[in-house]
Amino acid sequence: MDSDPLIRASVASILRAVGDDPEREGLRDTPKRVAALYKDIFSGVSLDPASAIDTVFEEEHEGAVILRDVEFFSICEHHLLPFFGTVQMGYVPRGKVAGASKLVRALDVASKRLQMQERLTSQLADAICHALQPASAAVLIEAEHLCMVMRGVKRPGSRVVTTALRGPFADSVADPKELLSLMQRR
């Protein structure tokens, strides 16, 4: 089903509702541009983030594998405004490792939908666990939410931090505090 006509009509309705004219020169193509934008920023809807981790190697590695400072953006489902920041993700392998770009792709799939930061954090940790069955996994996300910047409390620079820990850290090389410390180290 092609959602473009519905999105274009809806955007034109919003423009009229806020008191503007969707036919004026500067807005004439806005509904079409927004439809194209939405196709991209919501491209993760109905996709499984774990399916993006499709390059997995059999490898006995002792110690944590950590991918740090991966930038992302998503759209808050409560206000339809962006939130963006960085992701730290790591896991302690149990015979399988993934290509690093595949972990980033899993993040892209999970973030390209209407989202909550807490859910995004959990979905990414779950995707790593599903694809790799590691001894443990951790995800830490720090993000700025434009709903806190543009409206409400109006606090630019405020960052929300969420974490998701998976697996029996006691059986792995790194305990949760050590793994989170490695993920935050600059």
C-alpha positions in Angstrom: 0.0 0.0 0.0 1.4 3.4 -1.0 1.1 5.7 1.9 2.4 8.7 0.0 -1.0 10.1 -1.1 -2.3 9.8 2.5 0.7 11.4 4.0 0.6 14.3 1.4 -3.1 14.9 2.1 -2.5 14.8 5.9 0.4 17.2 5.8 -1.7 19.6 3.6 -4.4 19.4 6.3 -2.0 20.1 9.1 -0.7 23.2 7.2 -4.3 24.4 6.8 -5.0 23.7 10.5 -2.1 25.8 11.7 -3.4 28.7 9.5 -1.1 28.5 6.5 -1.8 27.9 2.8 -0.4 24.6 1.4 -0.7 26.1 -2.1 1.6 29.1 -1.5 5.0 28.9 -3.2 7.1 27.9 -0.2 4.7 25.2 0.9 3.5 23.8 -2.4 5.9 20.8 -2.5 6.1 20.4 1.3 3.6 17.6 1.5 5.6 15.7 -1.1 8.9 16.3 0.7 7.5 15.2 4.0 6.1 12.0 2.4 9.6 11.2 1.1 11.2 12.1 4.5 8.7 9.8 6.3 9.5 7.0 4.0 13.1 7.2 5.1 12.8 8.0 8.8 10.1 5.3 9.3 11.8 2.7 7.2 12.3 0.4 10.2 8.6 -0.1 10.9 7.7 -3.8 10.7 11.4 -4.9 10.4 13.2 -7.0 13.0 16.4 -5.4 14.3 18.0 -8.8 14.8 17.6 -9.6 11.1 20.1 -6.8 10.4 22.8 -8.8 12.2 23.1 -11.2 9.3 26.9 -11.5 9.2 28.0 -13.7 12.1 31.4 -15.4 12.5 32.3 -18.4 14.6 35.1 -17.0 16.8 36.3 -17.8 20.3 37.1 -14.4 21.7 37.6 -13.8 25.4 36.6 -10.4 26.7 34.1 -7.8 25.7 33.4 -6.5 22.2 32.3 -2.9 22.4 31.2 -0.5 19.8 31.2 3.1 21.1 29.8 6.5 20.1 27.4 5.4 17.4 25.2 8.4 16.5 21.5 7.9 15.9 18.3 9.7 15.6 14.7 8.6 16.1 11.2 10.1 16.4 9.5 10.3 19.8 6.1 8.6 19.6 4.6 11.0 22.2 5.3 14.3 20.4 6.5 13.3 16.9 9.7 15.2 17.5 13.2 13.9 17.0 15.5 12.6 19.7 19.1 11.9 19.0 22.4 11.0 20.6 24.9 8.2 20.9 24.8 4.5 21.6 27.4 2.4 23.3 26.8 -1.4 22.8 28.8 -4.3 23.9 28.7 -8.0 24.4 30.8 -10.9 25.7 30.8 -13.5 22.9 30.1 -17.1 23.4 31.6 -18.5 20.1 30.0 -15.9 17.8 30.9 -12.3 16.8 29.2 -10.0 14.4 30.4 -7.6 11.8 30.4 -4.2 13.5 28.4 -2.6 10.7 25.7 -5.1 11.3 25.2 -3.9 14.9 24.9 -0.3 13.5 22.3 -1.6 11.0 20.3 -3.2 13.8 20.3 0.2 15.6 19.1 1.8 12.3 16.2 -0.6 12.0 15.2 -0.1 15.6 15.5 3.7 15.5 13.7 4.3 12.2 10.2 4.1 13.6 8.1 5.9 16.2 10.0 5.1 19.3 10.7 5.6 23.0 14.3 5.7 24.1 13.7 3.0 26.7 12.2 0.6 24.1 14.9 1.4 21.6 17.6 0.4 24.2 15.8 -2.9 25.0 15.2 -3.7 21.4 18.9 -3.3 20.5 20.1 -5.4 23.4 17.5 -8.1 22.5 18.6 -8.0 18.8 22.2 -8.6 19.9 21.2 -11.5 22.1 18.9 -13.1 19.5 21.5 -12.9 16.7 24.7 -13.8 18.7 23.5 -15.6 21.9 26.4 -13.9 23.8 27.3 -14.6 27.5 26.1 -11.1 28.2 25.2 -7.9 26.4 24.8 -4.2 27.3 23.5 -1.1 25.6 23.7 2.4 26.8 22.0 5.3 25.1 22.4 9.0 25.8 20.0 11.2 23.9 18.6 14.8 23.7 14.9 15.0 23.1 13.6 18.0 21.2 10.3 17.8 23.1 12.4 18.9 26.2 14.2 21.6 24.2 11.4 23.1 22.1 8.4 22.8 24.5 7.6 22.1 28.1 10.6 22.5 30.3 12.8 24.0 27.5 16.1 22.6 28.6 18.6 22.3 25.7 21.5 20.0 26.5 19.6 17.8 28.9 20.3 14.2 28.1 18.3 11.1 28.9 20.4 8.0 29.7 19.0 4.5 29.4 20.7 1.1 29.8 19.8 -2.5 29.0 21.8 -5.4 30.4 21.3 -9.0 29.3 22.8 -12.3 30.3 24.5 -13.8 33.3 27.4 -11.4 33.8 28.6 -13.5 36.7 29.6 -16.2 34.1 31.4 -13.8 31.8 34.7 -12.0 31.8 33.2 -8.6 32.5 30.7 -7.8 35.3 28.0 -5.2 34.6 29.8 -2.3 36.2 33.0 -3.1 34.4 31.3 -3.4 31.0 29.3 -0.1 31.5 32.5 1.6 32.6 34.3 0.5 29.4 31.4 1.7 27.4 31.5 5.2 28.9 35.2 5.6 28.9 36.4 8.4 26.7 
